[in-house]
Amino acid sequence: MGIVKISDALHDSVRTASTALSRSINAQAEHWLRVGMMAELHPQLTYSDICQLLIQHASTPASFALPVPPRLQAQQTPGAAQ
């Protein structure tokens, strides 16, 4: 685990969101990091799509890899229809 420096304003936003959503400050920041990373990797997905993937991923055996959307998995599978 490392230390990430963020602005005071962003920290205040994380604190506010964490209180509103009943998460720890660290859990809220981690959620935003995951959502943001997924949004950058898969810009065609909506926020709802990303949250559904994260929920599905959380119910599978522990893994630190980010989930791949099913419609993209088909594209990555050799021999899959394009």
C-alpha positions as CSV (number, residue, x, y, z in Angstrom):
1,M,0.0,0.0,0.0
2,G,1.3,3.4,-0.9
3,I,0.4,7.0,-0.1
4,V,-1.3,9.1,-2.8
5,K,-1.2,12.8,-2.4
6,I,-4.4,14.6,-3.5
7,S,-5.6,18.2,-3.2
8,D,-7.4,19.3,-0.1
9,A,-10.5,20.1,-2.3
10,L,-10.6,16.6,-3.7
11,H,-10.1,15.1,-0.2
12,D,-13.0,17.2,1.0
13,S,-15.1,15.8,-1.9
14,V,-14.1,12.2,-1.0
15,R,-14.9,12.8,2.6
16,T,-18.4,14.3,1.8
17,A,-19.2,11.4,-0.6
18,S,-18.0,8.8,1.8
19,T,-20.3,10.1,4.5
20,A,-23.3,10.3,2.2
21,L,-22.7,6.8,0.8
22,S,-21.7,5.2,4.1
23,R,-18.2,4.2,3.0
24,S,-14.9,4.9,4.5
25,I,-12.8,7.7,2.9
26,N,-10.4,5.1,1.6
27,A,-13.3,2.9,0.2
28,Q,-14.8,6.0,-1.5
29,A,-11.5,7.0,-3.1
30,E,-10.9,3.4,-4.2
31,H,-14.4,3.2,-5.8
32,W,-13.8,6.4,-7.7
33,L,-10.4,5.1,-8.9
34,R,-11.9,1.9,-10.1
35,V,-14.8,3.7,-11.9
36,G,-12.5,6.2,-13.4
37,M,-10.0,3.5,-14.6
38,M,-12.9,1.5,-16.2
39,A,-14.2,4.6,-17.8
40,E,-10.9,5.4,-19.4
41,L,-10.3,1.8,-20.5
42,H,-13.9,1.3,-21.8
43,P,-15.3,4.8,-22.8
44,Q,-18.3,3.2,-24.5
45,L,-19.6,2.0,-21.1
46,T,-22.1,4.0,-19.0
47,Y,-21.6,4.5,-15.3
48,S,-24.4,1.9,-14.7
49,D,-22.5,-0.6,-16.9
50,I,-19.3,0.0,-15.0
51,C,-21.0,-0.5,-11.6
52,Q,-22.7,-3.7,-12.8
53,L,-19.3,-5.0,-13.9
54,L,-17.7,-4.1,-10.5
55,I,-20.6,-5.8,-8.7
56,Q,-20.2,-9.0,-10.8
57,H,-16.5,-8.9,-10.3
58,A,-16.9,-8.6,-6.5
59,S,-18.9,-11.8,-6.4
60,T,-16.2,-13.9,-8.1
61,P,-13.0,-15.3,-6.5
62,A,-10.6,-12.7,-5.4
63,S,-8.7,-11.0,-8.2
64,F,-7.1,-7.7,-8.6
65,A,-7.6,-7.5,-12.3
66,L,-10.3,-5.2,-13.6
67,P,-13.3,-6.9,-15.2
68,V,-13.7,-7.0,-19.0
69,P,-17.2,-6.2,-20.3
70,P,-18.8,-9.3,-21.8
71,R,-19.2,-7.6,-25.2
72,L,-15.5,-6.9,-25.2
73,Q,-14.6,-10.4,-24.0
74,A,-16.2,-11.8,-27.2
75,Q,-13.9,-9.6,-29.2
76,Q,-10.8,-10.8,-27.3
77,T,-11.6,-14.5,-27.7
78,P,-9.8,-16.1,-30.6
79,G,-12.2,-17.1,-33.3
80,A,-15.0,-15.0,-31.9
81,A,-17.4,-13.5,-34.3
82,Q,-16.6,-9.8,-35.0
